[in-house]
Amino acid sequence: MSPFRLRKRIKLLPGVHLNVGKRGASVSAGVRGAHVTVGHGKTRTTVGIPGTGVSHTSTTSAAPATRRKKRGCFGRTAATGAILLLLLGLLLSR
């Protein structure tokens, strides 16, 4: 692993970016507080409450799942936890 990093983020459309680095490229799409990144054989979903530093990230592999799903936030799957966190953030921001 090299101590130097190379990364370039290119805006394609509002809310859509192409990320290019040493290992390859990925595409990110979303709005403030929620986005999805696809690349390197994985999909990463991040949902957070803007301005608080509180967020939840879940990563899924493109390979078929052979293990049981891990439980995430609130005893549910990671996607359900992310949705609950987003709804909580919307309620608190009002």
C-alpha positions as CSV (number, residue, x, y, z in Angstrom):
1,M,0.0,0.0,0.0
2,S,1.4,3.3,-1.1
3,P,1.3,6.4,1.2
4,F,0.2,8.5,-1.8
5,R,-3.4,8.8,-2.9
6,L,-4.7,9.7,-6.3
7,R,-8.4,10.6,-6.6
8,K,-10.4,12.8,-8.9
9,R,-14.1,13.5,-8.6
10,I,-15.9,14.7,-11.8
11,K,-19.5,16.1,-11.7
12,L,-21.5,14.5,-14.4
13,L,-25.0,15.8,-13.5
14,P,-26.4,17.5,-10.4
15,G,-26.1,14.8,-7.7
16,V,-24.1,12.4,-9.9
17,H,-20.3,12.1,-9.7
18,L,-17.6,9.9,-11.4
19,N,-14.9,9.1,-8.9
20,V,-11.5,8.0,-10.4
21,G,-8.6,6.7,-8.4
22,K,-5.6,4.4,-8.6
23,R,-7.7,1.2,-8.2
24,G,-10.4,2.2,-10.7
25,A,-13.6,4.2,-11.1
26,S,-17.0,4.4,-9.3
27,V,-20.2,6.4,-9.7
28,S,-21.9,8.2,-6.8
29,A,-25.5,9.5,-6.9
30,G,-27.7,11.1,-4.3
31,V,-28.6,14.2,-2.4
32,R,-27.3,15.7,0.9
33,G,-27.8,13.2,3.6
34,A,-28.2,10.1,1.3
35,H,-26.2,8.7,-1.5
36,V,-25.3,5.4,-3.3
37,T,-21.8,4.6,-4.7
38,V,-21.3,1.7,-7.2
39,G,-17.9,0.5,-8.1
40,H,-15.2,-2.1,-7.4
41,G,-17.8,-4.8,-7.4
42,K,-19.6,-3.3,-4.5
43,T,-22.6,-1.0,-3.8
44,R,-22.3,1.3,-0.8
45,T,-25.4,3.1,0.6
46,T,-24.9,5.9,3.1
47,V,-27.7,7.7,4.9
48,G,-27.1,10.4,7.5
49,I,-28.5,13.4,9.3
50,P,-26.8,16.5,7.7
51,G,-24.8,18.7,10.0
52,T,-24.6,16.2,12.8
53,G,-22.0,13.7,11.7
54,V,-24.4,10.8,12.3
55,S,-24.6,8.4,9.4
56,H,-25.2,4.8,8.6
57,T,-23.3,3.0,5.8
58,S,-24.1,-0.5,4.4
59,T,-22.1,-2.3,1.7
60,T,-23.2,-5.1,-0.5
61,S,-21.0,-7.2,-2.8
62,A,-21.9,-8.1,-6.4
63,A,-21.2,-11.7,-5.6
64,P,-24.1,-13.8,-4.5
65,A,-24.6,-13.9,-0.7
66,T,-23.7,-17.2,0.8
67,R,-23.9,-16.2,4.4
68,R,-26.9,-15.0,6.5
69,K,-27.6,-11.3,6.4
70,K,-26.1,-9.4,9.2
71,R,-28.5,-7.5,11.4
72,G,-28.0,-3.8,11.4
73,C,-29.6,-0.8,13.1
74,F,-32.6,-1.5,15.4
75,G,-32.3,-5.3,14.9
76,R,-33.4,-5.1,11.2
77,T,-31.4,-5.4,8.0
78,A,-29.0,-2.6,7.1
79,A,-31.3,-1.1,4.5
80,T,-34.2,-0.9,6.9
81,G,-32.0,0.7,9.5
82,A,-30.8,3.3,6.9
83,I,-34.4,4.2,6.0
84,L,-35.3,4.6,9.7
85,L,-32.3,6.8,10.2
86,L,-33.3,9.0,7.3
87,L,-36.8,9.3,8.6
88,L,-35.6,10.2,12.0
89,G,-33.3,12.9,10.5
90,L,-36.2,14.4,8.6
91,L,-38.4,14.5,11.7
92,L,-35.6,16.2,13.8
93,S,-34.8,18.8,11.1
94,R,-38.3,20.3,11.3
